[in-house]
């Protein structure tokens, strides 16, 4: 049974994971259109995708995840579209259940209930709750100082009172017409938080967001940016900048300005503490963390300087509020 679904994969130095991702899409879902939108990869991502029979949109520069997804949707021939991270490998799918699910009107946003991360038994939930923005921004600012269980998760535990829910964009199913009608992913966000922002717009417009057990998979975290740790500073910087920009998108200019000040001041405090730690009994660890902080700051400077349309609010704050990233 072939599903009338267009699968869209955004790649950036993802050659090492594309084969497994695309082959799993064909094996378990039988999709007849796979579109790979490549964000100027330096590896063989484009060659690999074309060799697997995917339609390829090769961008001349890295336009960001959301903008690349929007390009893919415009090229899709099916009404039902599935966004899949290149480091996600589908392991099973109930095609009949998915077909019935995709036929509902409105479709809204749909994600797997969970994806396996790392060893079996460790899962990444598809449905999450929005944390208060000061917590998210502070977590981004403190970064390496925090335990991985805190620094590596953008969503809160389900059941928090008064929290709005959102779906992870690692694997997301949408109706093309609904997605385009709502404006697609917000292209002001280069990477991260675009799924949270999109979920909010769907809910505010009266569309459902839901999870399904009809599809399962594995998520090799970090594989979307290549197999090495080289891009980690840029990824961390993008996540931090997006955490501030999305505050402005959702809560307005004044809240975004407060978010920037919180990020800036927390970052300064953390830098001083790590500088002191680098000269104490745990000097080796302190020096490593301090290098991570400085690498992320340098990456943020480059990201704000090179991005044409991303992070307009953050760019304004970084210039007006004593140029934290421009010193």
C-alpha positions as CSV (number, residue, x, y, z in Angstrom):
1,X,0.0,0.0,0.0
2,X,1.5,3.3,-1.1
3,X,0.7,6.3,0.9
4,X,-0.1,9.6,-0.8
5,X,2.4,11.5,1.3
6,X,5.3,13.8,0.3
7,X,8.3,13.4,2.7
8,X,10.5,16.5,3.1
9,X,14.0,16.1,4.5
10,X,16.2,19.2,5.2
11,X,19.8,18.3,5.0
12,X,23.0,20.0,6.1
13,X,26.1,17.9,6.0
14,X,23.8,14.9,6.5
15,X,25.2,12.4,4.0
16,X,26.1,9.9,6.8
17,X,22.4,9.5,7.8
18,X,20.4,10.2,4.6
19,X,20.6,6.7,3.3
20,X,19.0,5.1,6.3
21,X,16.4,7.9,6.6
22,X,15.2,7.8,3.0
23,X,15.4,4.0,2.7
24,X,13.2,3.7,5.8
25,X,10.7,6.1,4.4
26,X,10.3,4.0,1.3
27,X,10.3,0.6,3.1
28,X,7.8,1.4,5.9
29,X,5.6,4.1,4.2
30,X,6.0,3.5,0.5
31,X,6.1,7.2,-0.2
32,X,6.4,8.1,-3.8
33,X,7.8,11.6,-3.4
34,X,10.8,12.4,-1.2
35,X,12.1,15.9,-1.4
36,X,15.5,16.7,0.1
37,X,16.1,20.4,0.6
38,X,19.9,20.9,1.1
39,X,21.2,23.9,2.9
40,X,24.5,24.2,1.1
41,X,26.1,21.1,2.6
42,X,29.9,20.7,2.4
43,X,29.7,16.9,2.2
44,X,28.0,14.6,-0.3
45,X,24.4,15.1,0.9
46,X,23.2,16.2,-2.5
47,X,24.9,13.4,-4.3
48,X,23.6,10.8,-1.9
49,X,20.0,12.1,-2.0
50,X,20.0,12.1,-5.8
51,X,21.5,8.6,-5.9
52,X,18.5,7.5,-3.8
53,X,16.0,8.9,-6.2
54,X,15.0,11.9,-4.1
55,X,14.0,15.2,-5.7
56,X,16.7,17.7,-4.5
57,X,16.4,21.4,-4.0
58,X,20.0,22.6,-3.6
59,X,20.3,26.0,-1.8
60,X,23.3,28.1,-2.4
61,X,23.4,29.1,1.3
62,X,22.1,27.8,4.6
63,X,18.7,29.5,4.7
64,X,17.7,27.8,8.0
65,X,15.4,24.8,8.8
66,X,12.0,26.5,8.6
67,X,12.7,28.3,5.4
68,X,14.0,25.1,3.8
69,X,10.8,23.2,4.9
70,X,8.7,26.0,3.4
71,X,10.5,25.5,0.1
72,X,9.9,21.8,0.2
73,X,6.2,22.3,0.8
74,X,5.8,24.5,-2.2
75,X,7.3,21.7,-4.3
76,X,5.1,19.0,-2.8
77,X,2.6,17.2,-5.1
78,X,0.6,15.6,-2.3
79,X,-1.8,17.2,0.2
80,X,-0.3,15.3,3.1
81,X,3.3,16.3,3.9
82,X,5.7,14.7,6.4
83,X,8.7,16.7,7.7
84,X,11.4,14.3,8.7
85,X,14.8,15.1,10.2
86,X,17.6,13.3,8.3
87,X,18.7,11.7,11.6
88,X,15.3,10.1,12.1
89,X,14.8,6.6,10.9
90,X,11.3,5.2,10.8
91,X,11.2,1.7,12.2
92,X,7.5,0.8,11.7
93,X,4.3,2.2,10.3
94,X,0.7,1.2,10.2
95,X,-0.2,2.4,6.7
96,X,-3.9,1.8,7.1
97,X,-4.1,3.7,10.4
98,X,-2.0,6.6,9.0
99,X,-4.3,6.8,5.9
100,X,-7.3,7.0,8.1
101,X,-5.6,9.6,10.3
102,X,-4.5,11.7,7.3
103,X,-8.1,11.7,5.9
104,X,-9.5,13.7,8.9
105,X,-10.5,17.3,8.4
106,X,-8.9,19.4,9.6
107,X,-5.7,17.4,10.0
108,X,-3.7,19.9,12.1
109,X,-0.3,18.8,13.3
110,X,0.5,15.1,14.0
111,X,3.7,13.6,15.5
112,X,4.7,10.2,16.7
113,X,3.9,9.6,20.3
114,X,7.6,9.1,21.0
115,X,10.9,8.4,19.2
116,X,13.6,6.2,20.6
117,X,16.8,8.1,21.4
118,X,20.0,6.2,22.0
119,X,19.4,2.9,23.8
120,X,16.0,1.2,23.8
121,X,13.9,2.5,26.6
122,X,15.0,6.1,26.2
123,X,12.4,8.1,24.4
124,X,11.8,11.6,23.1
125,X,8.2,12.5,23.5
126,X,6.4,14.1,20.5
127,X,4.0,16.1,22.6
128,X,5.5,18.6,25.1
129,X,4.5,21.6,27.1
130,X,5.8,25.1,26.8
131,X,8.0,26.2,29.6
132,X,7.9,29.8,30.9
133,X,10.2,31.8,28.7
134,X,12.5,33.1,31.4
135,X,13.4,29.4,32.2
136,X,14.1,28.6,28.6
137,X,16.2,31.7,28.0
138,X,18.2,31.2,31.3
139,X,18.8,27.6,30.3
140,X,20.1,28.7,26.9
141,X,22.4,31.3,28.6
142,X,23.9,29.0,31.1
143,X,24.3,26.1,28.6
144,X,27.3,23.9,29.5
145,X,27.1,24.8,33.2
146,X,23.8,22.9,33.5
147,X,23.3,19.1,33.6
148,X,22.5,17.6,30.2
149,X,19.1,16.6,31.4
150,X,18.3,20.3,31.8
151,X,20.3,21.9,29.0
152,X,19.3,19.4,26.3
153,X,15.5,19.7,26.6
154,X,13.3,22.5,25.3
155,X,10.0,21.0,26.6
156,X,8.5,20.6,30.0
157,X,6.9,17.5,31.5
158,X,3.3,16.9,30.5
159,X,0.8,17.9,33.2
160,X,2.1,21.3,34.1
161,X,-0.9,23.6,34.9
162,X,-1.6,26.4,32.5
163,X,1.0,25.3,29.9
164,X,0.4,25.2,26.2
165,X,1.4,22.1,24.3
166,X,3.5,21.8,21.3
167,X,4.8,19.0,19.0
168,X,8.4,18.3,18.2
169,X,9.4,18.9,14.6
170,X,11.7,15.9,14.4
171,X,8.9,14.1,12.5
172,X,5.8,16.1,11.8
173,X,2.8,15.4,9.5
174,X,0.7,18.3,8.1
175,X,-1.9,19.1,5.5
176,X,-0.2,21.2,2.8
177,X,-3.1,23.6,2.4
178,X,-3.5,24.2,6.1
179,X,0.3,24.6,6.6
180,X,0.6,27.2,3.7
181,X,-2.6,28.9,4.8
182,X,-1.1,29.5,8.3
183,X,2.1,30.9,6.7
184,X,4.4,27.8,7.2
185,X,7.3,27.9,9.6
186,X,8.4,31.3,10.7
187,X,11.5,32.1,8.7
188,X,12.8,34.6,11.3
189,X,14.0,31.5,13.3
190,X,17.1,30.0,11.8
191,X,17.1,26.8,13.8
192,X,15.1,25.5,16.8
193,X,11.8,26.7,18.4
194,X,10.1,26.9,15.0
195,X,8.0,23.8,15.9
196,X,6.9,25.3,19.2
197,X,5.9,28.5,17.4
198,X,4.1,26.7,14.7
199,X,2.1,24.6,17.2
200,X,1.0,27.8,18.9
201,X,-0.4,29.2,15.7
202,X,-2.2,26.0,14.9
203,X,-3.8,25.9,18.3
204,X,-4.7,29.6,18.2
205,X,-6.3,29.1,14.7
206,X,-8.5,26.2,16.0
207,X,-6.5,23.3,14.4
208,X,-5.7,20.2,16.5
209,X,-2.3,19.0,17.5
210,X,-2.0,15.3,18.3
211,X,0.2,12.2,18.5
212,X,-0.2,8.8,17.0
213,X,1.1,5.3,17.6
214,X,0.8,4.4,13.9
215,X,4.4,5.4,13.3
216,X,7.6,4.7,15.3
217,X,11.2,5.6,14.8
218,X,14.7,6.3,16.1
219,X,16.2,9.8,16.5
220,X,20.0,10.0,16.4
221,X,20.3,13.4,18.0
222,X,22.8,15.7,16.3
223,X,22.9,13.7,13.1
224,X,21.2,16.5,11.2
225,X,24.3,18.6,11.2
226,X,26.9,16.0,10.3
227,X,28.7,13.3,12.2
228,X,31.2,15.5,14.0
229,X,31.0,17.9,16.9
230,X,32.3,20.8,14.7
231,X,28.9,22.5,14.3
232,X,27.9,22.3,18.0
233,X,28.8,26.0,18.7
234,X,26.7,27.2,15.9
235,X,23.8,24.9,16.9
236,X,24.0,26.1,20.5
237,X,24.1,29.8,19.3
238,X,21.1,29.3,17.0
239,X,19.1,27.7,19.8
240,X,19.9,30.6,22.1
241,X,19.1,33.3,19.6
242,X,15.8,31.5,18.6
243,X,14.8,31.3,22.3
244,X,14.9,35.1,22.5
245,X,13.4,35.8,19.0
246,X,10.5,33.5,19.7
247,X,9.7,35.4,22.9
248,X,9.2,38.5,20.7
249,X,7.1,36.6,18.1
250,X,4.8,35.3,20.8
251,X,4.8,37.9,23.6
252,X,5.9,41.1,21.9
253,X,8.9,43.5,21.7
254,X,9.1,44.4,25.4
255,X,9.2,40.8,26.5
256,X,11.8,40.0,23.9
257,X,13.9,42.9,25.2
258,X,13.7,41.6,28.7
259,X,14.6,38.1,27.4
260,X,17.7,39.6,25.8
261,X,18.8,41.4,29.0
262,X,18.3,38.1,30.9
263,X,20.3,36.2,28.5
264,X,23.1,38.8,28.3
265,X,23.4,39.2,32.1
266,X,23.2,35.4,32.8
267,X,25.8,34.8,30.2
268,X,28.2,37.4,31.7
269,X,27.7,35.9,35.2
270,X,28.4,32.4,33.9
271,X,31.5,33.6,32.1
272,X,32.9,35.1,35.3
273,X,32.1,32.0,37.3
274,X,33.8,29.7,34.7
275,X,36.8,32.1,34.6
276,X,37.2,31.6,38.3
277,X,36.6,27.8,38.1
278,X,39.3,27.6,35.4
279,X,41.8,28.8,38.0
280,X,40.6,26.6,40.9
281,X,40.8,22.9,41.8
282,X,38.6,21.9,38.8
283,X,40.7,24.0,36.4
284,X,40.7,21.6,33.5
285,X,36.9,21.3,33.4
286,X,36.5,25.0,34.0
287,X,38.8,25.8,31.1
288,X,36.9,23.4,28.8
289,X,33.5,24.9,29.7
290,X,34.9,28.4,29.3
291,X,36.0,27.6,25.8
292,X,32.6,26.2,25.0
293,X,31.0,29.5,26.2
294,X,33.4,31.6,24.1
295,X,32.9,29.4,21.0
296,X,29.1,29.8,21.3
297,X,29.5,33.6,21.7
298,X,31.7,33.7,18.6
299,X,29.2,31.6,16.7
300,X,26.3,33.9,17.7
301,X,28.3,36.9,16.5
302,X,28.8,35.2,13.1
303,X,25.2,34.0,12.9
304,X,23.8,37.5,13.5
305,X,26.3,39.0,11.0
306,X,25.7,36.6,8.2
307,X,21.9,35.9,8.5
308,X,20.0,38.3,6.2
309,X,16.4,37.7,7.5
310,X,16.9,35.8,10.7
311,X,16.6,37.2,14.2
312,X,15.6,40.8,13.5
313,X,14.8,41.5,17.1
314,X,18.0,39.9,18.5
315,X,20.0,42.0,16.0
316,X,18.4,45.2,17.2
317,X,19.0,44.3,20.9
318,X,22.6,43.2,20.3
319,X,23.4,46.5,18.8
320,X,21.4,48.8,21.1
321,X,22.0,47.2,24.4
322,X,25.7,47.8,24.6
323,X,26.7,45.5,21.8
324,X,27.3,42.3,23.8
325,X,28.1,40.3,20.7
326,X,29.9,43.1,18.9
327,X,32.7,43.9,21.3
